[in-house]
Amino acid sequence: MRRTVWRLFLSTLLATQLAAGGGIALPGGVPVIGQVIISSNAAVGDVVLPGEGTLLENDLVSTGKDGRAVVDFPEKVRAAVGEETKVRFRNTAGRLVAALDSGTVITLKQEKADLRVETPKYSVEPIGRGRAIYVVALLPDRSTTVAARFGNVLITEKASGLRYELREGSYASISAAATGVPGAPGQEKEASKPAPEQPPTPASAPPPKPPWHIGTMSPGASAAVIAAVAGGAIAGAAAAFAGGGGEGGTVSPTR
């Protein structure tokens, strides 16, 4: 109870600081890095949020079924956290980072400050100084979906350092087994090798997914993303990409 009251007190203090474009630190040097402004079925650490709350350095934000949280950071940066998500926020060398363990995060930046989203395999960040909205989802099968609603985003494979620029209005669906990025040196050679013989699959079995699939966001997916960063439900934003980009989606060839 005492910890909850302390966080509520900090929430009020932080709201003032965020409006002024700054941050605060707790005694002992633990910085307050963000403010949860909307939440349902969500927790910060082991504290269930009553709706709003304070986000400290390296705090874990977790949501349950139908849960969500919207977090504001200084310099007009916002993150919308989807249902059944676990994400830890920290400041690394002056850069705001969201370490995504599972689920969905949608980020919004208005000016030069931004939020880099990291999964175990990839690092995703906006390109340029202008407005950007993008989605990163780490699904239960450990595949990754990245979508760029506004602005281009850079997807970096951590193990190799290879990068892929995802254009505004596009999404990338990346299988859990994927290695490399489209268009990287050597990827064409790998693609030209004869595929190893595979045992026949039943006619009813779905075809294997390509390592990377690049598609165009459907109007429904775009609208869901905008609604999520405005504080609306986020579930539709992630679900809209399942099965090829949502209803009415135009899918470009895999490259």
N, C-alpha and C positions, 0 to 999 in steps of 0.2 A: 504494500500500500504506500509506504513512504517513497519507494522508488517511482511509483506511478505519479504521485503528487509532484515529485521533483522534476520529472519529465514534463508534466503539464506546465509547471512554472517556467521551465526552459523554453517551452513552445511559445509562450507569450513574449519572452525576451527575444527569441530568435526571429519571430515575425517582424519585430521592429528593425532588427539588424539587417534582415534580408531586404526589407524595403529601402534601406539606406545603402544596399550593395555591399555589406560587410558580413563578418562572421564573428563568433565569440569562442572562448575556450573555457572549459571547466577548470577549477583548481586542480593543479597537478598536470596541466598541459593537455588534457584530452579535448580536442577541438570539436565543436558542434559544426557539422558541415551541411545540414539540410533540415527541412521542415516538412513533415507529412501533413498535407493540407486536407486530404480526403482519404478515407480508408473504410474497408468493411472486411471482416474475417481476416484480419492481418495482425501481425505482431512485429515489434522491433526487439531483437534479442528474445528474452523470455517474457517480455511485457506485452500483453494484448492491448492493441491500440483502441482507445475509446472513440476514435474518429480522426483525431489529430494527434501529433506527437513530434518529439524531437529526434533527430538523427545524429548520432555521434560518429566520430571517425571509426571505421571498420565495423559498424553495426550491420547485423544481418536482418534484412527485411524478408519476412516469409508470409505467404498468403495461402489460404486453404481453398477448398472448392467454392467457386463463385466469389472468391475474395479479390480485392484490388487495393492499390494504394497509389496516390499521386504525391510525388515528392518535389518540392521546390528547393533549388540551390541558388547561391548568389549569382549575380550577373545574368539573370534571366535564362537559367538552365532548368529544365524540368524532366522528370522521369516518371512514366506511368508503368506500374508493376501489375502484371496480369495474375490470373488465378493460378494456384498451385505452382508458385514461383518461389525460388530462393535466390536472393541476390545480396551481395555484400558491397557497401559503398565505402570508398577510401580515397584519400588524396595522396597521389604518388608523384613526388618531385614537382609539386604545383599543378598536377593534372588530375582532374576528377575522373575516377575509374569506378565502373560497376562490374564486379566479378560475378558473372551469372553462372549458377550451378545447375539450375533447371528453370523451365518456364519462359516467360515473355517479358521483355522490357521495351517500351517505346520511349525514345528520347527526343526532346525539343531543345534547340538552341536558337537564340535570337541574334546574338552578336558574335564576337570572336571567341568567347569562352565556350567550351563544349564538354561533353561527357563521352569518354571512351568505354565501350562495352567489351568485356573480355569473357570468352568461354574457355574451357580447357584447351581447345585447339586453335581458336581464332581470336583476333583482335579487330574490332570494328570501330571506325571513327569517321566523322564527316570531313569532307574536303572543302577548304575555303573558309572565309570569315562570315559569310552571310547566314541567313536563316536555314535551318536544316531540321527535318523530322525523319527519323528512321526507326526500324523495328529489328530487334534481334530475338529469336526464339530458339531455345534448346529443348527439343521435343523428347518424349519418353524413350524413343528408340535411339536417342543421342544424335539424330540428324539435326542440322542447323538451318534455319531460315533467316535471311536478311532481306529487308525491303527498304528502299529509299523513296519516301513520299515527297520530300522536298530536298533538293540538293543531291550531289553525288556523295557516295560513301566509299571508303577504302576498307577492303577485307584483307587482312594479313594472316597467312598461315604461320603460326608461331614457330613450328619446328624447322621450317625452311626459310622463313623470311620472305617468301613469295607473296606478291600482292595482286589483287584484282580490284579494279575500279568499277563499282556498280552505279549505273546511271540513274538519274532521277526518273521515277515512275516504273522502275524495274524491281524484280525480286530475284534472289538466288536461293534455290533449295539444294542443300549440300548433304549428301549421304554420310553416315557415320564412318564408312570405310574410305571416304575420298582422301586422296593425297594430291598435293600440288594444287595449282589454280589454272583455270582456262587460259590458253594462250601463252603459258610460260614455256621457256626453252626446254625442249625434251618431252613436253606433253604430247606433241604431235607424233614423235617417234613411238611413245608408249601406245598411242591410239592405233598406230599402223601395225603393231605386232599382232600376229594371229592369236585369237582368244583361245585359252586352254579349253580342252574338251570338258563339257559339263554334262552330268547325267540328265537325261530327259526329264522334263517337268510335266506334271499333269496339265491337261488343257485348261483346267479351271484355275490354275495357279496364276497370280498376277505377274506380269513381266518384271524383271529386276529394274530397280531405279537407276538412272545414270548417276555417276559421281556428283556432277554439277548439272543443275537445270536452271536456265535463265529464262524468266518470263516477264510479261508486262502486267502490272497491277490492274485489277479490275476496278471499276467505279465503286463497287461495294466495299472492296478492301481499302481503297483510299478513304472513303467516308468513315469507315470504322476506325482507322488510324487517327483521323482528325478528331473524332468524337472522344477517343481515349485520352489524348493529350489535353483535351478541354475538361476532363474530369468524368467522362462517361464510362460505360462498361467497356472493358478491354477484350473480353473473350472473343468477340467477333473479329477483331483485328487479326488475331493469330489464326483463327479457324478459317478465315477467308482465303488463306494461301494453301490450305490443304487440298490436294487433288488437282493442283494446276492453276492456282491463282484465283479461285472463287468464281462465282457465276459471272458469265460474260467476259471472263479474262481472255486476253489474246496472248498466246504463248509463242515466244520466238524459239528457233531451233537451239538445242543444247550446243554450247560451244566450249 
